[in-house]
């Protein structure tokens, strides 16, 4: 916890107070996790719940302009509750964003793209647990196959899926400038080059489209390529 709560603006006594408040809140969360039947729990699970709580606190502080003030004045348990509320709201917002991404999806037979959009991401929303595992990715682990042009996986939980969907929406919009048959042709050529069925490749579609544009104009970048790079 010392490393997780190493906020430079807190004094040693303030850090100790915050730790104590969060540990008391942890005991309440363990009771809730056990359905009110007691506070006996495996150490690993208790650590995971605490990590989830700290994740919620950080999400809240990163999204409030009064973070410095609240860190000094708001009790640890209240910081967690506000953070949990923020995470839950972000889940709702991400579900709306997901529907927008589906509505602008790239018309392609690329399996990794379609499985990610139709199965992996819905699986995240079905299994994500903000209350006890906000920092984890639920059913997403190992199943998000489609690589994005810019994909930072440095943070887990709702922060990760939000970032992934925002980038996917940008890439869908970029690809909407190209006809379905052209996208298929670019994928087909790439597959033939590597002796693969293009539908089974794990590749980023905008990256291949930009590469094709550069080949058309050696030494220069087309307007579409420059705009695509700017957006991505």
C-alpha positions in Angstrom: 0.0 0.0 0.0 2.8 2.4 0.7 3.9 2.4 -2.9 0.3 2.7 -4.2 -0.5 5.7 -1.9 2.8 7.5 -2.5 1.1 10.8 -3.3 3.9 13.4 -3.0 1.6 16.0 -1.4 0.7 13.9 1.6 2.7 14.0 4.8 3.7 10.7 6.5 0.9 11.1 9.0 -1.6 11.9 6.3 -0.6 8.7 4.4 -1.0 6.7 7.6 -4.4 8.1 8.2 -5.5 7.4 4.6 -4.2 3.8 4.8 -6.1 3.2 8.0 -9.3 4.6 6.6 -9.0 2.4 3.5 -8.2 -0.7 5.5 -11.3 -0.1 7.6 -13.2 0.2 4.4 -11.6 -3.0 3.1 -12.9 -4.9 6.1 -16.4 -3.7 5.2 -15.9 -4.7 1.6 -14.8 -8.2 2.7 -18.0 -8.5 4.7 -20.0 -7.6 1.7 -18.0 -10.0 -0.5 -18.8 -12.8 1.9 -22.5 -11.8 1.9 -22.3 -10.6 5.5 -21.3 -14.1 6.8 -17.9 -13.0 8.2 -14.5 -11.5 7.4 -12.6 -14.7 6.7 -11.0 -14.5 3.3 -7.9 -15.7 1.5 -5.0 -13.2 1.7 -4.7 -13.1 -2.1 -8.4 -12.2 -2.5 -8.2 -9.5 0.2 -5.2 -8.0 -1.7 -7.1 -8.0 -4.9 -10.1 -6.2 -3.4 -7.7 -3.6 -1.9 -6.1 -3.2 -5.3 -9.5 -2.7 -6.8 -10.3 0.0 -4.2 -7.1 1.8 -4.9 -7.8 1.7 -8.6 -11.2 3.4 -7.9 -9.6 6.1 -5.8 -7.0 6.8 -8.5 -9.7 7.0 -11.2 -11.7 9.5 -9.2 -8.7 11.7 -8.3 -7.5 11.7 -12.0 -10.9 12.9 -13.1 -11.7 15.6 -10.5 -10.2 19.2 -10.7 -10.2 19.4 -6.9 -8.1 16.2 -6.5 -5.4 17.9 -4.3 -7.9 19.4 -1.9 -10.0 16.2 -1.7 -7.0 14.1 -1.0 -6.3 16.2 2.1 -9.8 16.6 3.3 -12.0 13.7 2.2 -11.8 10.4 4.3 -10.4 7.4 2.5 -13.6 5.5 2.6 -15.5 8.3 0.9 -12.8 8.7 -1.7 -13.3 5.0 -2.5 -17.1 5.4 -2.7 -16.8 8.3 -5.0 -14.3 6.4 -7.1 -16.5 3.4 -7.3 -19.4 5.7 -8.5 -17.1 7.2 -11.1 -16.0 3.8 -12.4 -19.6 2.6 -12.6 -20.5 5.8 -14.6 -17.6 5.1 -16.9 -18.9 1.6 -17.6 -22.3 3.1 -18.7 -20.5 5.6 -20.9 -18.3 2.9 -22.4 -21.4 0.8 -23.3 -22.8 3.7 -25.2 -19.4 4.2 -27.0 -19.4 0.5 -27.8 -22.8 0.8 -29.6 -21.4 3.7 -31.6 -18.4 1.6 -32.6 -20.6 -1.2 -33.7 -22.7 1.2 -35.8 -19.6 2.4 -37.6 -17.9 -1.0 -37.8 -15.6 -1.8 -40.7 -17.2 -4.1 -43.3 -14.7 -6.9 -43.3 -14.3 -10.7 -43.0 -11.3 -10.3 -40.8 -12.0 -12.8 -38.0 -9.9 -11.1 -35.3 -11.8 -7.8 -35.8 -15.2 -9.4 -35.8 -14.6 -11.7 -32.8 -13.2 -8.8 -30.8 -16.2 -6.6 -31.6 -18.9 -9.2 -31.3 -17.7 -11.4 -28.5 -14.6 -10.2 -26.6 -15.9 -6.7 -25.8 -19.4 -7.7 -24.8 -17.7 -10.4 -22.6 -15.9 -7.6 -20.8 -19.2 -5.8 -20.0 -20.8 -9.0 -18.8 -18.1 -10.0 -16.4 -16.5 -6.7 -15.3 -16.9 -6.3 -11.6 -16.3 -2.6 -10.5 -17.0 -3.4 -6.8 -14.4 -6.1 -6.2 -12.2 -6.2 -9.3 -12.3 -2.7 -10.9 -8.6 -3.1 -12.0 -9.1 -6.3 -13.9 -10.4 -7.0 -17.4 -12.9 -9.7 -16.7 -13.4 -12.1 -19.6 -11.3 -9.8 -21.8 -8.0 -11.4 -20.7 -6.4 -13.1 -23.7 -9.4 -12.6 -26.0 -8.8 -9.1 -27.4 -7.1 -10.3 -30.6 -7.5 -7.3 -32.9 -4.5 -5.0 -32.7 -5.1 -1.3 -33.0 -2.8 1.2 -34.7 -2.2 2.9 -31.4 -3.0 0.7 -28.5 -1.7 1.4 -25.0 -2.4 -1.4 -22.5 -0.7 0.2 -19.6 -3.8 0.3 -17.4 -6.5 -2.3 -16.9 -10.2 -2.3 -16.1 -12.5 0.4 -17.5 -9.6 2.7 -18.4 -8.3 0.1 -20.8 -11.6 -0.7 -22.5 -12.5 3.0 -22.8 -9.1 3.8 -24.5 -9.5 0.8 -26.8 -13.0 1.8 -27.9 -12.1 5.4 -28.4 -9.2 4.3 -30.7 -11.4 1.8 -32.5 -14.0 4.4 -33.2 -11.3 6.7 -34.8 -10.1 3.8 -36.9 -13.6 2.9 -38.0 -14.1 6.5 -39.1 -10.8 6.5 -41.0 -11.7 3.2 -42.8 -15.2 4.6 -43.8 -13.4 6.6 -46.5 -12.6 3.3 -48.3 -15.1 1.0 -50.1 -15.6 -2.5 -48.8 -14.1 -4.1 -51.9 -11.0 -2.0 -51.7 -10.4 -3.0 -48.1 -10.9 -6.6 -49.0 -8.5 -6.3 -51.9 -5.8 -4.8 -49.7 -6.2 -7.6 -47.1 -6.3 -10.2 -49.8 -3.0 -9.0 -51.3 -1.4 -8.9 -47.9 -2.5 -12.4 -47.2 -1.2 -13.7 -50.6 2.2 -12.0 -49.9 2.6 -14.0 -46.7 0.8 -17.2 -47.9 -2.1 -16.7 -45.5 -5.9 -16.7 -45.6 -6.5 -13.0 -45.2 -9.5 -13.7 -43.0 -7.4 -15.4 -40.4 -4.7 -12.7 -40.2 -4.2 -10.7 -37.0 -3.4 -7.3 -38.6 -4.5 -3.7 -38.2 -6.7 -2.6 -41.2 -5.8 1.1 -41.2 -2.1 0.3 -41.0 -2.4 -1.8 -44.2 -4.4 0.9 -45.9 -1.9 3.6 -45.0 0.9 1.3 -46.3 -0.9 0.9 -49.6 -1.2 4.6 -50.0 2.5 5.1 -49.4 3.2 2.5 -52.1 1.0 4.4 -54.6 3.1 7.6 -54.1 6.7 6.7 -53.2 8.4 9.3 -51.1 5.2 11.2 -50.4 2.1 10.8 -48.3 -1.4 11.2 -49.7 -3.9 13.5 -48.1 -5.7 10.4 -46.8 -2.6 9.0 -45.2 -1.6 12.3 -43.6 -5.1 12.7 -42.2 -5.2 9.1 -41.0 -1.9 9.5 -39.2 -3.1 12.7 -37.6 -6.2 11.1 -36.2 -4.4 8.0 -35.0 
